[in-house]
Amino acid sequence: MAKESKEQSFALCIENKECEDLEKRKIYRVLPDDEAAKEGYMRIIDESGEDYLYPESYFVLVELPREAQEALQVAS
């Protein structure tokens, strides 16, 4: 359970070309995926509620206060 208390990673979508499940200017939760990162992708929980790989260039990582992280986690 210690892993759940760690701060989560979030990214702001800046591009959604050919991706129906992403909205520009929306913040998404990022799941760790070292193999995907090596290939230039990020694992994102998108509008479908599932996690998928998207190009890193579609996002900018953002740091959020703990309260905002908790609010986003409850919303998803």
Wavefront OBJ file of the C-alpha trace (Angstrom):
o trace
v 0.000 0.000 0.000
v 2.939 2.346 0.336
v 2.995 2.801 -3.426
v -0.548 4.216 -3.380
v 0.535 7.046 -1.076
v 3.223 8.203 -3.500
v 2.540 11.320 -5.499
v 0.982 10.559 -8.848
v 2.200 11.843 -12.197
v -0.023 14.046 -14.314
v 0.289 15.508 -17.790
v -1.429 18.300 -19.668
v -2.623 17.315 -23.147
v -1.336 19.773 -25.757
v -2.145 17.708 -28.880
v -4.788 15.112 -29.721
v -4.265 14.481 -33.429
v -6.244 11.375 -34.433
v -6.997 10.566 -30.754
v -10.699 10.696 -29.975
v -10.163 9.851 -26.297
v -7.967 12.874 -25.515
v -9.009 16.485 -24.979
v -6.584 19.357 -25.445
v -5.931 21.453 -22.321
v -7.073 18.643 -20.014
v -4.941 17.032 -17.309
v -4.546 13.250 -17.391
v -3.069 10.741 -14.972
v 0.160 9.110 -16.142
v 1.004 5.527 -15.239
v 4.647 4.455 -15.015
v 5.827 2.464 -18.039
v 9.587 2.443 -18.544
v 9.421 0.366 -21.730
v 6.953 2.767 -23.344
v 9.084 5.758 -22.306
v 12.092 4.225 -24.086
v 10.025 4.286 -27.288
v 8.786 7.875 -26.774
v 5.333 7.064 -25.401
v 3.424 7.730 -22.190
v 0.798 5.480 -20.618
v -2.220 7.734 -20.025
v -5.623 7.080 -18.481
v -7.737 8.722 -21.165
v -11.424 9.689 -21.513
v -12.425 6.030 -21.874
v -11.149 5.418 -18.338
v -8.605 2.911 -19.637
v -4.851 3.340 -19.985
v -3.307 3.554 -23.433
v 0.002 4.589 -24.948
v 0.231 8.026 -26.556
v 3.192 9.943 -27.994
v 5.097 11.915 -25.327
v 4.919 14.944 -27.621
v 1.161 15.141 -26.971
v 1.744 16.012 -23.290
v 3.612 18.227 -20.868
v 4.223 16.805 -17.402
v 2.841 19.010 -14.629
v 3.380 19.093 -10.878
v 0.206 19.445 -8.884
v -0.364 20.096 -5.179
v -1.370 16.998 -3.206
v -4.921 18.303 -2.800
v -5.309 18.599 -6.583
v -3.878 15.120 -7.098
v -6.351 13.667 -4.616
v -9.256 15.502 -6.271
v -8.265 14.204 -9.715
v -7.838 10.668 -8.427
v -11.328 10.696 -6.881
v -12.787 12.076 -10.130
v -11.341 9.267 -12.237
l 1 2 3 4 5 6 7 8 9 10 11 12 13 14 15 16 17 18 19 20 21 22 23 24 25 26 27 28 29 30 31 32 33 34 35 36 37 38 39 40 41 42 43 44 45 46 47 48 49 50 51 52 53 54 55 56 57 58 59 60 61 62 63 64 65 66 67 68 69 70 71 72 73 74 75 76
